[in-house]
Amino acid sequence: MCSTLLHKGTIEAIDARRRAFIWTGDITCSGGGGGQCKAAWELNKGLLSKFVDKLLQAPTTNWQKWFHLMYGDGCTKVHLGSGQFTSFWFDHWIRPQPLADLFPALLSFCPRPNITVAHAYLQDRWIIPLHPRLTSVASSQLSAILLALADVALLPHVPDRRGIGVDLQPFSSWGFYLELWDLPYFSDEASPRTRSTIITAVLWNVWKARNSVVFSSLFPTADDTRLAILQDLRLWSIRMRSPSDKAYLHEWCSAFDVN
């Protein structure tokens, strides 16, 4: 619920269960009476907003650093609409790189680095919140950024469209899987089976690390995740029928086993 927009039928099923558990006979979760509870769709939207807010913050936890590394630095881009769900500084929406990378001196003077594009566009003007008394470098960067924004206008009733790659393919685990498939970290000897096995092990253990943080308040390090990936790959290699595939997996694990 905190990272996925739930289907309407799923929301209704959750509300039905909650009504029966909290107060039998209450018609709606948001209705009056002693059994009132917040509707599941409101919780879903609230948790999604909280999740998006964390993504717009400077990365501090492992999962934020991973997300910014894999998605915030080139994989995803934004076709701008209303700007309400696009980070002004950290998303790809106007230049080849995020504005934070292009104008770091100016960013250091911004008291609200997590603002969205919509929050920087007020009354048909670009108003970037900045501390007074900019340095000469920051002033020159401000002039450059305002020049770049001169021809940009928001569309209030059009949602932002985020996607992967130049064609803005929909954000999905499958799209991300295909991005990983083309990374130059596999030698020519890697068969499709071994390549798929390695990518699956990486995604699976990153997902488990994220769940440990969210649901168990445990904070595995990047090294813990690396060791878990290697352990799974060594175990899965037993199921490989091809000796060359099995040898490649062992070679790949040895290359990343720095202990």
C-alpha positions in Angstrom: 0.0 0.0 0.0 2.9 2.4 0.6 4.5 1.9 -2.8 1.8 0.7 -5.2 -1.5 2.3 -6.3 -4.1 -0.3 -5.4 -6.9 -1.5 -7.7 -10.4 -0.3 -6.9 -11.6 -3.9 -6.3 -8.7 -4.4 -3.9 -9.6 -1.2 -2.0 -13.2 -2.4 -1.7 -12.2 -5.8 -0.4 -9.8 -4.2 2.2 -12.6 -1.8 3.4 -15.1 -4.7 3.7 -12.7 -6.7 5.9 -11.9 -3.6 8.0 -15.6 -2.8 8.5 -16.4 -6.3 9.6 -13.5 -6.4 12.0 -13.8 -2.9 13.6 -17.6 -2.4 13.7 -20.1 -4.8 12.2 -22.9 -3.0 10.5 -21.1 0.2 9.5 -21.8 0.9 5.9 -18.7 2.7 4.8 -15.3 3.1 6.4 -15.6 6.9 6.1 -19.2 7.0 7.4 -20.4 8.1 10.8 -20.9 6.0 13.9 -18.7 4.3 16.4 -17.0 2.2 13.8 -15.7 4.9 11.5 -12.2 4.4 10.0 -10.3 6.1 7.3 -11.1 4.7 3.9 -8.3 2.5 2.4 -8.0 4.6 -0.7 -7.2 7.6 1.5 -4.5 5.6 3.3 -3.1 4.4 0.0 -2.8 7.9 -1.3 -1.3 9.2 1.9 1.3 6.4 2.1 2.1 6.9 -1.6 2.6 10.7 -1.0 4.9 9.9 1.9 6.9 7.4 -0.3 7.2 10.1 -3.0 8.4 12.6 -0.4 11.1 10.3 0.7 12.2 9.8 -2.9 12.5 13.5 -3.3 14.7 13.9 -0.3 18.5 13.7 -0.4 19.3 9.9 -0.2 20.5 8.7 3.2 19.2 5.1 3.6 20.5 2.3 1.4 17.2 1.9 -0.5 17.1 5.7 -1.3 20.8 5.6 -2.4 20.0 2.6 -4.6 16.9 4.2 -6.1 18.7 7.5 -6.9 21.7 5.6 -8.3 19.6 3.4 -10.6 16.7 5.8 -11.4 17.6 9.3 -10.5 20.8 9.5 -12.5 19.7 8.7 -16.0 17.3 5.7 -16.2 14.1 7.7 -15.8 13.1 10.9 -17.4 10.0 13.1 -17.0 7.7 14.6 -19.7 6.5 17.6 -17.8 2.9 18.4 -17.2 1.7 20.0 -14.0 5.1 19.5 -12.3 3.4 18.4 -9.1 5.2 15.0 -8.9 8.6 16.1 -10.4 11.6 17.1 -8.3 12.9 20.5 -9.4 16.5 19.7 -8.5 16.9 15.9 -8.7 14.7 14.7 -11.7 15.5 14.7 -15.4 13.0 17.1 -16.8 14.7 19.9 -18.7 18.4 19.1 -19.2 20.5 16.0 -19.9 21.3 15.8 -16.2 19.4 16.8 -13.0 19.7 20.5 -12.2 21.4 19.5 -8.9 24.3 18.1 -10.9 24.5 21.0 -13.4 24.2 23.8 -10.8 25.6 22.5 -7.5 26.7 26.0 -6.3 23.2 27.4 -6.7 21.7 24.3 -5.0 23.8 25.0 -1.9 21.9 28.2 -1.4 18.4 26.6 -1.7 16.7 26.1 1.8 14.2 23.7 0.2 16.1 21.3 -2.1 13.1 18.9 -2.2 10.7 21.2 -3.8 8.7 20.1 -6.9 8.7 21.9 -10.2 5.2 23.2 -9.4 6.3 24.8 -6.2 9.0 26.7 -8.1 6.5 28.1 -10.6 4.2 30.7 -9.1 1.8 33.1 -10.9 3.4 32.2 -14.3 6.9 33.0 -13.0 9.8 30.9 -11.9 10.6 31.7 -8.2 13.3 29.5 -6.8 13.6 29.7 -3.0 17.2 30.8 -2.3 19.1 32.3 0.5 20.2 36.0 0.0 23.7 37.1 -0.9 24.6 34.6 -3.5 28.2 34.1 -4.5 29.4 35.1 -8.0 29.3 31.4 -9.1 25.8 30.9 -7.7 24.6 34.2 -9.4 25.9 33.1 -12.7 24.3 29.7 -12.3 21.0 31.4 -11.4 21.2 33.4 -14.6 21.8 30.3 -16.6 19.0 28.3 -15.0 16.5 31.2 -15.5 17.5 31.4 -19.2 16.9 27.7 -19.6 13.5 28.0 -17.9 12.4 31.0 -20.0 10.4 28.9 -22.5 9.1 26.3 -20.1 5.5 26.6 -19.0 3.5 24.1 -16.8 0.2 22.5 -17.9 -1.9 22.5 -14.7 -4.4 19.8 -15.7 -1.9 17.4 -17.4 -0.1 14.9 -15.1 3.6 14.4 -15.3 4.6 11.3 -17.3 7.7 9.4 -16.0 9.3 6.7 -18.0 12.5 4.7 -18.7 14.8 5.6 -21.5 14.4 8.0 -24.4 11.0 6.7 -25.3 9.7 7.1 -21.7 8.5 3.5 -21.4 6.3 3.0 -18.4 8.1 2.6 -15.1 8.0 -1.1 -14.2 10.1 -3.9 -12.9 10.2 -5.4 -16.4 11.4 -2.2 -17.9 14.1 -2.0 -15.2 15.0 -5.6 -15.9 15.6 -4.8 -19.6 17.8 -1.9 -18.6 19.9 -4.2 -16.5 20.1 -6.8 -19.3 21.9 -4.3 -21.5 24.5 -3.2 -18.9 28.1 -3.9 -20.0 28.8 -6.0 -16.9 28.4 -9.3 -18.6 31.1 -10.9 -20.8 30.3 -12.4 -24.2 30.4 -15.9 -22.6 27.3 -15.1 -20.5 24.4 -17.1 -21.8 20.8 -15.7 -21.5 20.2 -18.1 -18.7 23.1 -17.0 -16.6 22.4 -13.3 -17.3 18.8 -13.7 -16.2 19.9 -15.6 -13.1 22.3 -12.9 -12.0 19.8 -10.1 -12.6 17.1 -11.9 -10.7 19.4 -12.5 -7.8 20.3 -8.9 -7.6 16.7 -7.6 -7.8 15.5 -10.2 -5.4 18.0 -9.3 -2.7 17.6 -5.6 -3.1 13.9 -6.1 -2.6 14.5 -8.2 0.5 16.8 -5.5 1.9 14.1 -2.8 1.3 11.5 -5.0 3.0 13.9 -5.4 6.0 14.0 -1.7 6.4 10.3 -1.0 5.9 8.8 -3.9 7.8 11.4 -5.1 10.3 13.3 -1.8 11.0 16.5 -3.6 10.1 19.1 -1.8 8.1 21.3 -4.2 6.0 24.4 -2.7 4.6 25.3 -2.8 0.9 27.9 -5.4 1.8 25.2 -7.6 3.5 23.2 -7.4 0.3 26.2 -8.3 -1.8 27.0 -11.3 0.3 23.3 -12.4 0.1 23.4 -12.2 -3.7 26.6 -14.3 -3.9 25.1 -16.9 -1.5 21.9 -17.2 -3.7 23.9 -17.5 -6.9 26.2 -20.2 -5.5 23.1 -22.1 -4.4 21.2 -21.6 -7.7 24.3 -22.7 -9.7 23.7 -26.2 -8.5 20.5 -26.3 -10.6 22.4 -25.3 -13.8 22.6 -28.1 -16.3 25.2 -26.6 -18.5 28.8 -26.9 -17.1 29.7 -23.7 -18.8 26.8 -21.8 -17.2 27.7 -23.2 -13.8 31.4 -22.2 -14.3 30.4 -18.7 -15.4 28.3 -18.2 -12.3 31.2 -19.3 -10.0 33.5 -17.0 -11.9 31.1 -14.1 -11.6 30.7 -14.7 -7.8 34.5 -14.9 -7.4 34.9 -11.6 -9.1 32.6 -9.9 -6.6 33.7 -11.8 -3.5 36.3 -9.4 -2.1 36.6 -11.1 1.3 
